[in-house]
Amino acid sequence: MRISAKAEYAVRATLELTVSPDGSPVKGTKLAEAQDIPLQFLEHILLDLKRAGIVRTKRGARGGYWLAQPADTVTVADIIRAVEGPLAYIQDLPPEETHYEGAAKHLRDVWIATRQTLREVLEQTTLQQIATGDLPQGVTDLLKEPGALVARGDTGSYPALG
């Protein structure tokens, strides 16, 4: 899975709102500077988050953005869906609507399992947990898996079989 800049920026911006003192409004320029996000791009992201009911906004000198819901109820999955749509689609179809023949006939099951794994991590992890570093046990368990911190597939080459 590839996390887009839009999704990553959305999570980072909402984390800044999470740690805002007293939940007070934060100017878009301050959010952009704090996370080194291009302001124009961030404004489009914040609009998507507003439409999804994740952030609120107020114009004016005392205006800005703030979370519309408590940070302990907003998950990473909520944010990604707000700016990107469903977590796992295969050529514009949900995995359960794909159909394959021959040697690939069980590929649908792999896509469904992949989506479920994403859900298990992203739907259980809230902004509050990330901001405090108190990640869910399921996430910390995955971080302890051998090879969790090892990048794979970045070289563009394949290992020799044998």
Summary of the structure (lengths in Angstrom):
residues: 162
radius of gyration: 18.6
end to end distance: 27.5
largest distance: 66.3
contacts: 416
relative contact order: 0.13
helix: 51%
strand: 8%
